[in-house]
C-alpha cells in the first residue's frame, strides 16, 4: 500500500493529512498546540484516535520517540542511532525488531523487520514535510504511518 503523508501548510501544532495515491484522505494527524514532547495524534477521518506519537521528554545523547495505542500503552519505541553515516533508527515494537535505514541525506529509508525489507519511506523535497510510505499489504499501514510521524518528530527535534 502506498500513502502520502503531508504536513499542512499552516498548522500551529504540526497537523498532517494522510492520503492514498489517488489523493483521497484516509487518516489525519493532529498536533498538540502546547507540548514539550511534540505530541501528535493519528486519527481516523471520523476522529477516532488510533495512536499518540510523542518524543521522550528528556534525551541527553540519543533521540527517542514513542508510539502509544488507544489505551496509552507503548507499542513502539523509535531510537535514532547517535553516530552513523546513514540516518538509522531502531524500533522495538509489538511486531518485532525493526531498523529504518536512510541514505546519507535522509531522504530515502528502507524498513527492515526481522531482517527482511517490508517497506520504503521517501521524503519529498518541498517547502513542507512530505513523505511517501510504501508498505507490504500484510502489515497494518496505520501503525507504519505512526512510525513515519515518530521519525519526523525526532528529525524536527534534532533541527
Buried (B, 14 or more C-beta within 10 A) or exposed (E): BBBBBBBBEEBEBBBBBBBBEEEEEBBBBBBBEEEEBBBBBBBEEEEEEBBBBBBBEEBEEEBBBBBBBEEEEEBBBBBBBEEEEBBBBBBEBEBEEBBBBBEEEEBBBBBBBEEEEBBBBBBEEEEEBBBBBBBBEEBEBBBBBBBBBBBBBBBEBEE
